[in-house]
Protein backbone atom coordinates (compact mmCIF):
# COMPACT_ATOMS: atom_id res chain seq x y z
CA UNK A 1 0.00 0.00 0.00
CA UNK A 2 1.07 3.58 -0.58
CA UNK A 3 1.96 5.66 2.46
CA UNK A 4 1.48 9.38 1.99
CA UNK A 5 0.90 12.59 3.87
CA UNK A 6 -2.32 14.49 4.26
CA UNK A 7 -1.65 16.79 1.33
CA UNK A 8 -1.58 13.80 -1.05
CA UNK A 9 -4.93 12.48 0.12
CA UNK A 10 -7.02 13.47 -2.87
CA UNK A 11 -10.43 12.08 -2.08
CA UNK A 12 -11.12 10.30 -5.35
CA UNK A 13 -12.33 7.31 -3.35
CA UNK A 14 -14.03 6.96 0.05
CA UNK A 15 -11.74 6.68 3.09
CA UNK A 16 -12.12 4.03 5.77
CA UNK A 17 -10.53 4.52 9.20
CA UNK A 18 -8.58 1.67 10.77
CA UNK A 19 -5.98 1.03 13.47
CA UNK A 20 -2.64 -0.72 13.15
CA UNK A 21 -1.62 -2.84 16.15
CA UNK A 22 1.90 -4.25 16.25
CA UNK A 23 2.15 -7.84 17.44
CA UNK A 24 5.30 -9.08 15.73
CA UNK A 25 7.10 -11.64 17.90
CA UNK A 26 4.05 -12.21 20.09
CA UNK A 27 1.48 -14.93 20.29
CA UNK A 28 -1.33 -12.88 18.86
CA UNK A 29 -3.95 -14.98 20.57
CA UNK A 30 -2.77 -13.55 23.88
CA UNK A 31 -3.01 -9.90 22.84
CA UNK A 32 -5.35 -7.93 25.05
CA UNK A 33 -6.70 -5.82 22.24
CA UNK A 34 -8.89 -3.67 24.46
CA UNK A 35 -5.93 -2.84 26.71
CA UNK A 36 -3.74 -2.02 23.71
CA UNK A 37 -6.32 0.32 22.23
CA UNK A 38 -6.84 1.93 25.63
CA UNK A 39 -3.08 2.64 25.72
CA UNK A 40 -3.31 4.29 22.31
CA UNK A 41 -6.20 6.44 23.50
CA UNK A 42 -4.19 7.55 26.53
CA UNK A 43 -0.96 8.22 24.64
CA UNK A 44 -2.32 9.92 21.54
CA UNK A 45 -4.62 12.84 20.80
CA UNK A 46 -5.21 11.83 17.16
CA UNK A 47 -6.42 8.29 17.84
CA UNK A 48 -10.10 7.89 18.79
CA UNK A 49 -12.90 5.33 18.76
CA UNK A 50 -13.49 6.26 15.12
CA UNK A 51 -10.56 3.99 14.22
CA UNK A 52 -11.61 0.90 16.22
CA UNK A 53 -14.13 -0.69 13.87
CA UNK A 54 -11.32 -2.12 11.77
CA UNK A 55 -8.08 -3.41 13.30
CA UNK A 56 -5.01 -4.41 11.30
CA UNK A 57 -2.65 -6.56 13.38
CA UNK A 58 0.92 -6.67 12.13
CA UNK A 59 1.90 -10.16 13.27
CA UNK A 60 4.45 -12.81 12.43
CA UNK A 61 3.69 -15.08 9.49
CA UNK A 62 1.42 -17.94 10.46
CA UNK A 63 0.00 -16.24 13.54
CA UNK A 64 -3.64 -16.71 14.39
CA UNK A 65 -6.08 -14.64 16.36
CA UNK A 66 -9.28 -15.70 17.96
CA UNK A 67 -12.43 -14.11 16.61
CA UNK A 68 -13.50 -10.91 18.32
CA UNK A 69 -16.71 -8.95 18.26
CA UNK A 70 -14.90 -5.62 18.60
CA UNK A 71 -14.27 -5.27 14.89
CA UNK A 72 -12.71 -6.90 11.87
CA UNK A 73 -9.22 -8.33 12.38
CA UNK A 74 -6.74 -8.52 9.52
CA UNK A 75 -3.39 -10.29 9.86
CA UNK A 76 -0.38 -8.96 8.01
CA UNK A 77 0.63 -12.48 7.02
CA UNK A 78 -2.62 -12.76 5.08
CA UNK A 79 -2.93 -9.16 3.88
CA UNK A 80 0.61 -7.84 3.36
CA UNK A 81 1.41 -4.20 2.59
CA UNK A 82 4.44 -2.86 0.76
CA UNK A 83 5.57 -0.69 3.67
CA UNK A 84 5.62 -1.52 7.35
CA UNK A 85 3.09 0.57 9.20
CA UNK A 86 3.83 2.03 12.59
CA UNK A 87 1.10 1.47 15.19
CA UNK A 88 -1.67 4.03 15.21
CA UNK A 89 -4.66 5.41 13.28
CA UNK A 90 -4.84 5.42 9.48
CA UNK A 91 -7.23 5.69 6.57
CA UNK A 92 -7.34 3.52 3.48
CA UNK A 93 -9.19 4.01 0.25
CA UNK A 94 -10.63 1.56 -2.24
CA UNK A 95 -7.92 2.52 -4.72
CA UNK A 96 -5.34 0.83 -2.48
CA UNK A 97 -3.80 3.89 -0.83
CA UNK A 98 -3.16 4.20 2.90
CA UNK A 99 -2.98 7.60 4.58
CA UNK A 100 -1.70 8.75 7.94
CA UNK A 101 -4.26 10.42 10.18
CA UNK A 102 -3.90 14.05 11.26
CA UNK A 103 -5.93 16.00 13.75
CA UNK A 104 -6.73 19.61 12.95
CA UNK A 105 -6.51 21.87 15.99
CA UNK A 106 -8.13 25.27 16.24
CA UNK A 107 -5.98 28.29 17.05
CA UNK A 108 -8.25 30.44 19.24
CA UNK A 109 -5.29 32.51 20.51
CA UNK A 110 -4.34 33.51 16.95
CA UNK A 111 -0.76 32.32 17.44
CA UNK A 112 -0.24 30.80 13.96
CA UNK A 113 -0.14 32.16 10.43
CA UNK A 114 -0.62 28.72 8.89
CA UNK A 115 -0.48 25.02 9.60
CA UNK A 116 2.10 22.87 7.79
CA UNK A 117 2.34 19.25 6.73
CA UNK A 118 5.52 17.52 5.57
CA UNK A 119 5.45 16.08 2.04
CA UNK A 120 8.04 14.66 -0.34
CA UNK A 121 10.78 14.06 2.19
CA UNK A 122 11.99 17.38 3.58
CA UNK A 123 9.49 19.71 1.92
CA UNK A 124 6.32 21.18 3.42
CA UNK A 125 2.97 22.52 2.28
CA UNK A 126 0.62 25.00 3.86
CA UNK A 127 -2.64 23.43 4.96
CA UNK A 128 -5.57 25.12 3.24
CA UNK A 129 -7.88 24.68 6.20
CA UNK A 130 -9.14 27.14 8.77
CA UNK A 131 -10.70 26.90 12.18
CA UNK A 132 -14.39 26.13 12.49
CA UNK A 133 -14.70 28.97 15.01
CA UNK A 134 -16.15 32.36 14.18
CA UNK A 135 -12.67 33.90 14.05
CA UNK A 136 -11.63 31.47 11.26
CA UNK A 137 -8.02 31.32 12.40
CA UNK A 138 -5.50 28.85 11.01
CA UNK A 139 -6.09 25.17 11.63
CA UNK A 140 -2.94 23.32 12.67
CA UNK A 141 -2.51 19.64 11.66
CA UNK A 142 -0.72 17.22 13.97
CA UNK A 143 0.09 13.57 13.16
CA UNK A 144 -0.43 10.71 15.59
CA UNK A 145 2.22 10.45 18.28
CA UNK A 146 2.05 6.66 17.87
CA UNK A 147 3.94 6.85 14.57
CA UNK A 148 7.16 7.98 16.22
CA UNK A 149 9.76 6.47 18.54
CA UNK A 150 12.74 8.41 19.86
CA UNK A 151 16.24 7.03 19.41
CA UNK A 152 19.82 8.22 19.69
CA UNK A 153 19.64 9.11 15.99
CA UNK A 154 16.23 10.79 16.28
CA UNK A 155 16.09 12.31 19.78
CA UNK A 156 13.23 14.64 18.78
CA UNK A 157 11.22 12.02 16.90
CA UNK A 158 7.58 13.02 16.85
CA UNK A 159 7.86 16.17 18.94
CA UNK A 160 5.68 18.95 17.56
CA UNK A 161 7.39 22.24 16.87
CA UNK A 162 6.05 25.63 15.79
CA UNK A 163 8.44 27.83 13.81
CA UNK A 164 8.48 31.63 13.94
CA UNK A 165 7.54 33.04 10.55
CA UNK A 166 10.94 34.52 9.83
CA UNK A 167 12.55 31.06 9.50
CA UNK A 168 12.57 29.75 5.94
CA UNK A 169 10.92 26.33 5.52
CA UNK A 170 11.31 24.40 2.29
CA UNK A 171 8.22 24.51 0.09
CA UNK A 172 6.59 27.30 2.10
CA UNK A 173 6.50 31.07 1.74
CA UNK A 174 7.96 33.23 4.51
CA UNK A 175 5.72 36.15 5.45
CA UNK A 176 7.49 37.94 8.33
CA UNK A 177 4.10 39.61 9.00
CA UNK A 178 4.36 41.55 5.72
CA UNK A 179 1.75 41.10 3.00
CA UNK A 180 4.14 42.51 0.42
CA UNK A 181 7.01 40.24 1.47
CA UNK A 182 4.73 37.20 1.34
CA UNK A 183 3.43 38.19 -2.11
CA UNK A 184 6.86 38.95 -3.53
CA UNK A 185 8.94 35.91 -2.72
CA UNK A 186 8.12 32.34 -3.84
CA UNK A 187 8.10 29.26 -1.62
CA UNK A 188 11.58 28.57 -0.31
CA UNK A 189 13.82 26.01 -2.00
CA UNK A 190 15.57 25.10 1.24
CA UNK A 191 14.85 25.20 4.95
CA UNK A 192 17.06 27.26 7.23
CA UNK A 193 19.95 25.10 8.53
CA UNK A 194 18.54 25.47 12.05
CA UNK A 195 15.18 24.09 10.89
CA UNK A 196 16.89 21.36 8.89
CA UNK A 197 18.71 20.26 12.04
CA UNK A 198 15.38 19.83 13.86
CA UNK A 199 13.87 17.85 10.99
CA UNK A 200 16.93 15.59 10.87
CA UNK A 201 16.48 14.94 14.61
CA UNK A 202 12.91 13.79 13.96
CA UNK A 203 10.93 16.90 14.90
CA UNK A 204 7.54 17.47 13.29
CA UNK A 205 7.10 21.05 12.08
CA UNK A 206 3.37 21.70 12.50
CA UNK A 207 3.05 25.37 11.62
CA UNK A 208 4.39 28.89 11.26
CA UNK A 209 3.95 31.07 14.36
CA UNK A 210 3.17 34.77 14.10
CA UNK A 211 5.86 37.41 14.40
CA UNK A 212 5.72 41.17 14.51
CA UNK A 213 6.69 42.67 11.17
CA UNK A 214 10.30 41.82 10.30
CA UNK A 215 10.82 40.93 13.99
CA UNK A 216 10.68 44.58 15.08
CA UNK A 217 9.21 45.33 18.49
CA UNK A 218 5.50 46.15 18.11
CA UNK A 219 2.53 46.86 20.36
CA UNK A 220 -0.84 45.23 19.58
CA UNK A 221 -3.07 48.28 19.19
CA UNK A 222 -0.52 50.64 17.66
CA UNK A 223 1.63 48.56 15.35
CA UNK A 224 0.24 45.13 14.37
CA UNK A 225 -1.49 46.31 11.18
CA UNK A 226 -1.13 43.54 8.59
CA UNK A 227 -1.37 40.64 11.05
CA UNK A 228 -3.51 40.44 14.19
CA UNK A 229 -1.39 40.25 17.33
CA UNK A 230 -1.63 36.90 19.15
CA UNK A 231 -3.67 36.73 22.35
CA UNK A 232 -1.78 36.07 25.56
CA UNK A 233 -3.76 33.28 27.31
CA UNK A 234 -2.85 34.36 30.84
CA UNK A 235 -5.17 36.31 33.10
CA UNK A 236 -8.12 37.98 31.39
CA UNK A 237 -6.84 37.06 27.92
CA UNK A 238 -6.23 40.67 26.90
CA UNK A 239 -2.72 41.09 28.23
CA UNK A 240 0.30 42.15 26.18
CA UNK A 241 1.79 39.10 24.38
CA UNK A 242 5.12 40.89 23.88
CA UNK A 243 7.07 40.92 20.62
CA UNK A 244 8.50 39.77 18.19
CA UNK A 245 8.37 36.02 18.88
CA UNK A 246 4.90 36.59 20.30
CA UNK A 247 3.23 33.82 18.30
CA UNK A 248 5.71 31.21 19.51
CA UNK A 249 5.42 32.32 23.14
CA UNK A 250 1.62 32.42 23.02
CA UNK A 251 1.41 29.00 21.33
CA UNK A 252 3.43 27.24 24.04
CA UNK A 253 1.48 29.00 26.79
CA UNK A 254 -1.83 28.03 25.17
CA UNK A 255 -1.75 24.57 23.64
CA UNK A 256 -0.98 21.24 25.33
CA UNK A 257 -0.82 19.56 21.92
CA UNK A 258 2.28 21.60 21.01
CA UNK A 259 5.64 20.56 22.49
CA UNK A 260 8.04 23.36 21.48
CA UNK A 261 8.08 26.65 19.60
CA UNK A 262 11.19 28.34 18.25
CA UNK A 263 11.82 32.06 18.00
CA UNK A 264 14.62 34.59 17.89
CA UNK A 265 16.08 37.22 20.19
CA UNK A 266 17.72 40.40 18.94
CA UNK A 267 17.01 42.67 21.89
CA UNK A 268 14.58 40.60 23.97
CA UNK A 269 12.27 38.72 21.63
CA UNK A 270 12.78 35.38 23.38
CA UNK A 271 12.93 36.60 26.96
CA UNK A 272 10.01 39.04 26.93
CA UNK A 273 7.44 36.75 25.24
CA UNK A 274 8.52 34.01 27.65
CA UNK A 275 8.05 36.32 30.62
CA UNK A 276 4.75 37.91 29.61
CA UNK A 277 3.22 34.57 28.62
CA UNK A 278 4.61 32.73 31.64
CA UNK A 279 6.82 30.11 29.96
CA UNK A 280 10.53 29.28 29.76
CA UNK A 281 12.68 30.97 27.14
CA UNK A 282 16.23 32.21 26.80
CA UNK A 283 18.57 34.26 24.73
CA UNK A 284 21.54 31.99 24.01
CA UNK A 285 25.13 33.15 23.61
CA UNK A 286 25.55 34.88 20.27
CA UNK A 287 26.88 32.65 17.50
CA UNK A 288 25.98 29.27 19.01
CA UNK A 289 23.98 28.25 15.93
CA UNK A 290 23.80 29.78 12.47
CA UNK A 291 21.13 32.36 11.69
CA UNK A 292 21.36 31.67 7.95
CA UNK A 293 17.99 31.14 6.32
CA UNK A 294 16.14 33.67 8.46
CA UNK A 295 14.77 37.11 7.69
CA UNK A 296 17.50 39.16 9.40
CA UNK A 297 17.35 41.98 11.88
CA UNK A 298 21.02 42.12 12.83
CA UNK A 299 23.61 39.42 12.29
CA UNK A 300 25.67 41.04 15.06
CA UNK A 301 22.83 40.57 17.56
CA UNK A 302 20.39 37.88 16.36
CA UNK A 303 20.17 34.60 18.30
CA UNK A 304 17.85 31.59 18.14
CA UNK A 305 15.85 30.15 21.03
CA UNK A 306 13.05 27.82 22.08
CA UNK A 307 9.97 28.23 24.28
CA UNK A 308 8.97 25.40 26.61
CA UNK A 309 6.76 24.74 29.62
CA UNK A 310 9.55 23.22 31.72
CA UNK A 311 13.25 23.76 32.31
CA UNK A 312 14.01 20.08 31.70
CA UNK A 313 12.38 20.22 28.27
CA UNK A 314 14.28 23.41 27.49
CA UNK A 315 17.64 21.83 28.29
CA UNK A 316 16.91 18.63 26.36
CA UNK A 317 15.80 20.49 23.24
CA UNK A 318 18.77 22.85 23.25
CA UNK A 319 21.28 20.02 23.59
CA UNK A 320 19.90 18.46 20.42
CA UNK A 321 19.38 21.70 18.51
CA UNK A 322 22.63 23.46 19.35
CA UNK A 323 24.65 20.28 19.89
CA UNK A 324 25.92 19.07 23.26
CA UNK A 325 29.50 20.04 22.44
CA UNK A 326 28.71 23.63 21.45
CA UNK A 327 29.38 24.82 25.00
CA UNK A 328 31.49 23.41 27.82
CA UNK A 329 29.87 21.63 30.76
CA UNK A 330 31.10 22.28 34.31
CA UNK A 331 30.68 20.29 37.53
CA UNK A 332 29.65 23.20 39.77
CA UNK A 333 27.42 26.26 39.77
CA UNK A 334 28.45 29.84 40.64
CA UNK A 335 28.50 30.83 44.31
CA UNK A 336 27.80 34.51 43.76
CA UNK A 337 24.53 36.18 42.78
CA UNK A 338 24.23 39.80 41.69
CA UNK A 339 20.77 41.25 42.26
CA UNK A 340 20.48 44.08 39.74
CA UNK A 341 19.14 47.26 41.29
CA UNK A 342 18.07 50.62 39.82
CA UNK A 343 14.53 50.37 38.48
CA UNK A 344 15.22 53.03 35.82
CA UNK A 345 17.26 50.45 33.90
CA UNK A 346 14.93 47.53 34.64
CA UNK A 347 16.34 46.42 37.98
CA UNK A 348 14.81 45.93 41.41
CA UNK A 349 12.63 46.95 43.14
CA UNK A 350 9.36 46.56 41.23
CA UNK A 351 6.29 48.66 42.00
CA UNK A 352 3.85 45.80 42.72
CA UNK A 353 4.44 44.68 46.31
CA UNK A 354 3.08 41.17 45.78
CA UNK A 355 5.38 40.62 42.80
CA UNK A 356 8.39 41.90 44.76
CA UNK A 357 7.56 39.35 47.46
CA UNK A 358 7.63 36.58 44.83
CA UNK A 359 11.02 37.79 43.61
CA UNK A 360 12.41 37.99 47.14
CA UNK A 361 11.28 34.45 47.93
CA UNK A 362 12.80 33.05 44.76
CA UNK A 363 16.15 34.80 45.21
CA UNK A 364 16.32 33.51 48.79
CA UNK A 365 15.67 29.94 47.59
CA UNK A 366 18.17 30.34 44.75
CA UNK A 367 20.85 31.54 47.16
CA UNK A 368 20.12 28.63 49.48
CA UNK A 369 20.31 26.10 46.65
CA UNK A 370 23.66 27.47 45.46
CA UNK A 371 25.00 28.25 48.94
CA UNK A 372 25.71 31.63 47.39
CA UNK A 373 26.02 35.20 48.57
CA UNK A 374 23.62 37.79 47.15
CA UNK A 375 25.05 41.23 46.38
CA UNK A 376 23.09 44.23 45.12
CA UNK A 377 24.56 45.67 41.92
CA UNK A 378 23.68 48.88 40.11
CA UNK A 379 25.47 48.67 36.72
CA UNK A 380 25.41 52.45 36.31
CA UNK A 381 27.25 52.91 39.62
CA UNK A 382 29.71 50.13 38.76
CA UNK A 383 30.39 51.83 35.44
CA UNK A 384 31.25 55.07 37.25
CA UNK A 385 33.68 53.20 39.49
CA UNK A 386 35.32 50.98 36.87
CA UNK A 387 34.52 52.59 33.55
CA UNK A 388 36.80 52.24 30.53
CA UNK A 389 35.33 55.60 29.49
CA UNK A 390 35.28 57.58 32.76
CA UNK A 391 34.15 60.81 31.16
CA UNK A 392 30.73 59.38 30.20
CA UNK A 393 27.86 57.80 32.12
CA UNK A 394 26.83 54.30 31.03
CA UNK A 395 23.49 55.45 29.64
CA UNK A 396 25.13 58.30 27.75
CA UNK A 397 27.92 56.13 26.38
CA UNK A 398 25.60 53.39 25.14
CA UNK A 399 22.80 55.74 24.06
CA UNK A 400 21.37 54.74 20.67
CA UNK A 401 24.28 52.41 19.91
CA UNK A 402 21.94 49.43 19.85
CA UNK A 403 19.80 51.14 17.23
CA UNK A 404 22.83 52.10 15.20
CA UNK A 405 23.92 48.46 14.96
CA UNK A 406 20.48 46.88 14.58
CA UNK A 407 18.85 49.26 12.14
CA UNK A 408 21.93 49.81 9.99
CA UNK A 409 22.25 46.06 9.51
CA UNK A 410 18.52 45.57 8.95
CA UNK A 411 18.49 48.28 6.31
CA UNK A 412 21.47 46.78 4.48
CA UNK A 413 20.48 43.12 4.84
CA UNK A 414 16.69 43.39 4.46
CA UNK A 415 15.27 46.73 3.40
CA UNK A 416 17.61 47.52 0.50
CA UNK A 417 17.20 44.19 -1.33
CA UNK A 418 13.50 43.96 -0.42
CA UNK A 419 12.69 47.40 -1.81
CA UNK A 420 14.74 46.75 -4.96
CA UNK A 421 13.01 43.42 -5.56
CA UNK A 422 9.60 44.99 -4.96
CA UNK A 423 10.27 47.80 -7.44
CA UNK A 424 11.35 45.27 -10.06
CA UNK A 425 8.30 43.13 -9.33
CA UNK A 426 5.97 46.12 -9.74
CA UNK A 427 8.02 47.55 -12.62
CA UNK A 428 7.83 50.95 -10.96
CA UNK A 429 9.40 53.04 -8.22
CA UNK A 430 6.74 51.85 -5.78
CA UNK A 431 7.76 50.92 -2.26
CA UNK A 432 5.95 48.23 -0.26
CA UNK A 433 3.49 49.10 2.49
CA UNK A 434 4.95 48.73 5.98
CA UNK A 435 3.68 48.74 9.54
CA UNK A 436 4.40 51.97 11.48
CA UNK A 437 7.27 50.47 13.49
CA UNK A 438 9.02 49.04 10.42
CA UNK A 439 8.69 52.40 8.67
CA UNK A 440 10.18 54.19 11.66
CA UNK A 441 13.02 51.68 12.02
CA UNK A 442 13.99 51.76 8.36
CA UNK A 443 13.78 55.56 8.36
CA UNK A 444 16.07 55.77 11.38
CA UNK A 445 18.59 53.42 9.82
CA UNK A 446 18.62 55.34 6.55
CA UNK A 447 18.54 58.89 7.94
CA UNK A 448 20.65 58.66 11.08
CA UNK A 449 23.21 55.88 10.77
CA UNK A 450 26.16 56.36 8.49
CA UNK A 451 28.72 53.61 8.09
CA UNK A 452 31.04 55.62 10.36
CA UNK A 453 28.35 55.79 13.06
CA UNK A 454 27.75 52.06 12.65
CA UNK A 455 31.46 51.31 13.14
CA UNK A 456 31.50 53.56 16.19
CA UNK A 457 28.51 51.68 17.64
CA UNK A 458 30.27 48.33 17.09
CA UNK A 459 33.27 49.69 19.00
CA UNK A 460 30.99 50.76 21.88
CA UNK A 461 29.50 47.27 21.89
CA UNK A 462 32.98 45.71 22.03
CA UNK A 463 34.09 47.99 24.88
CA UNK A 464 30.95 47.19 26.86
CA UNK A 465 31.47 43.46 26.29
CA UNK A 466 35.01 43.60 27.68
CA UNK A 467 33.94 45.65 30.69
CA UNK A 468 30.90 43.52 31.61
CA UNK A 469 32.79 40.26 31.15
CA UNK A 470 35.49 41.39 33.56
CA UNK A 471 33.40 43.35 36.08
CA UNK A 472 30.25 41.20 36.35
CA UNK A 473 30.73 37.79 34.74
CA UNK A 474 34.45 36.90 34.85
CA UNK A 475 35.43 33.31 34.18
CA UNK A 476 35.82 31.14 37.26
CA UNK A 477 39.51 31.08 38.18
CA UNK A 478 39.33 27.51 39.47
CA UNK A 479 37.56 26.18 36.39
CA UNK A 480 34.88 24.45 38.47
CA UNK A 481 32.09 26.52 36.97
CA UNK A 482 31.69 28.67 33.89
CA UNK A 483 31.51 32.14 35.41
CA UNK A 484 32.05 33.38 38.95
CA UNK A 485 28.61 34.93 39.19
CA UNK A 486 25.11 35.01 37.78
CA UNK A 487 22.91 38.10 37.81
CA UNK A 488 19.15 38.36 38.25
CA UNK A 489 16.61 41.05 37.42
CA UNK A 490 12.81 41.28 37.05
CA UNK A 491 11.26 40.84 33.62
CA UNK A 492 7.87 40.72 31.94
CA UNK A 493 4.74 42.21 33.50
CA UNK A 494 6.30 42.32 37.01
CA UNK A 495 2.83 41.96 38.48
CA UNK A 496 1.26 44.91 36.64
CA UNK A 497 -1.34 44.36 33.90
CA UNK A 498 -0.52 45.67 30.41
CA UNK A 499 -3.69 45.64 28.31
CA UNK A 500 -3.56 45.00 24.58
CA UNK A 501 -6.36 47.51 23.88
CA UNK A 502 -4.47 50.54 25.21
CA UNK A 503 -4.07 53.26 22.58
CA UNK A 504 -0.46 54.33 22.21
CA UNK A 505 1.32 57.11 20.41
CA UNK A 506 3.25 56.67 17.17
CA UNK A 507 6.29 54.36 17.35
CA UNK A 508 9.36 55.73 19.07
CA UNK A 509 12.62 54.14 17.99
CA UNK A 510 14.58 55.63 20.90
CA UNK A 511 15.91 52.78 23.06
CA UNK A 512 17.77 53.66 26.24
CA UNK A 513 20.08 51.06 27.75
CA UNK A 514 18.35 48.55 30.03
CA UNK A 515 19.86 45.67 31.97
CA UNK A 516 18.26 43.28 29.48
CA UNK A 517 20.65 44.78 26.91
CA UNK A 518 23.70 43.46 28.77
CA UNK A 519 23.18 40.08 27.09
CA UNK A 520 22.55 41.79 23.74
CA UNK A 521 25.71 43.89 23.80
CA UNK A 522 27.98 41.22 25.29
CA UNK A 523 26.49 38.16 23.56
CA UNK A 524 25.59 36.48 26.87
CA UNK A 525 23.00 33.80 27.73
CA UNK A 526 20.01 35.23 29.59
CA UNK A 527 17.19 32.97 30.77
CA UNK A 528 13.60 34.08 31.52
CA UNK A 529 12.05 31.81 34.14
CA UNK A 530 8.48 31.87 35.54
CA UNK A 531 8.81 31.84 39.33
CA UNK A 532 5.31 32.59 40.59
CA UNK A 533 2.13 34.54 39.99
CA UNK A 534 0.08 37.36 41.49
CA UNK A 535 -3.52 38.47 41.30
CA UNK A 536 -4.77 41.73 39.80
CA UNK A 537 -8.22 43.25 39.39
CA UNK A 538 -8.98 43.21 35.67
CA UNK A 539 -10.60 46.35 34.29
CA UNK A 540 -12.08 44.15 31.56
CA UNK A 541 -13.62 41.25 33.50
CA UNK A 542 -14.16 43.09 36.78
CA UNK A 543 -12.78 40.18 38.81
CA UNK A 544 -9.38 39.12 40.09
CA UNK A 545 -7.21 37.46 37.45
CA UNK A 546 -3.70 35.97 37.61
CA UNK A 547 -0.46 37.17 36.03
CA UNK A 548 2.78 35.18 35.84
CA UNK A 549 5.86 36.61 37.54
CA UNK A 550 9.15 35.93 35.75
CA UNK A 551 12.79 36.62 36.49
CA UNK A 552 15.79 36.78 34.16
CA UNK A 553 19.04 35.03 35.06
CA UNK A 554 22.19 35.90 33.13
CA UNK A 555 25.68 34.42 33.05
CA UNK A 556 28.97 34.76 31.20
CA UNK A 557 29.27 34.22 27.47
CA UNK A 558 29.37 30.53 26.57
CA UNK A 559 27.87 29.52 29.93
CA UNK A 560 24.67 28.28 28.29
CA UNK A 561 24.93 24.69 29.46
CA UNK A 562 25.77 25.75 32.99
CA UNK A 563 22.71 28.01 33.02
CA UNK A 564 20.33 25.45 31.50
CA UNK A 565 21.68 22.75 33.83
CA UNK A 566 21.05 25.08 36.78
CA UNK A 567 17.47 25.73 35.67
CA UNK A 568 16.80 21.99 35.40
CA UNK A 569 18.37 21.37 38.81
CA UNK A 570 16.22 24.11 40.38
CA UNK A 571 13.13 22.51 38.87
CA UNK A 572 14.10 19.06 40.14
CA UNK A 573 14.64 20.51 43.62
CA UNK A 574 11.23 22.20 43.63
CA UNK A 575 12.62 25.74 43.61
CA UNK A 576 10.84 26.30 40.29
CA UNK A 577 8.06 24.32 38.63
CA UNK A 578 6.81 23.52 35.13
CA UNK A 579 3.88 25.63 33.98
CA UNK A 580 0.53 24.63 32.55
CA UNK A 581 -1.30 26.09 29.58
CA UNK A 582 -4.22 28.48 29.81
CA UNK A 583 -5.28 31.34 32.04
CA UNK A 584 -3.21 30.32 35.08
CA UNK A 585 0.42 29.23 34.78
CA UNK A 586 0.63 27.54 38.19
CA UNK A 587 -2.14 25.61 39.92
Secondary structure, DSSP 4 states (H G I P E B T S, - for coil): -EEE-GGG---SS-EEEEEEEE-TTS-GGG--HHHHHHHHHHH-SS--GGG-SEEEEE--TT------SSSEEEETTTS--SSPPPSEEEEEETTSEEEE-EEEEP-TT--EEEEEEEETTTEEEE---B-SSTT--B-EEEE-GGG----SS-TTTT-EEEEETTB--BTS---TT-HHHHHHSPPBSS--HHHHHHHHTT-EEEEEEP-SGGG----HHHH--SSPPP---STTS-B---SSSHHHHHHHHH-TT--EEEEEESSSTTHHHHHHHT-BEEEPPTTSS--TTB--S-TTT-EEEEEBSSHHHHHHHHHHHH-TTSS---SS--SEEEEEB-GGGT-BPPS-HHHHHHHHHHHHHHHHHHT-EEEEE-HHHHHHHH-SSTTS-HHHHHTTHHHHHHHHHHIIIIIHHHHHHHHHHHTSS------HHHHHHHHHHHHH--HHHHHHHHHHHHHHHHHHHHHTSPBPTTSSSSBSEEEEEEETTTT---BTT----S--------TTHHHHHHT--EEEEEEEEEEEE-TTTSSEEEEEEEEEEE--TT-HHHHHHHHHHHHHTTSS----SSS-S--
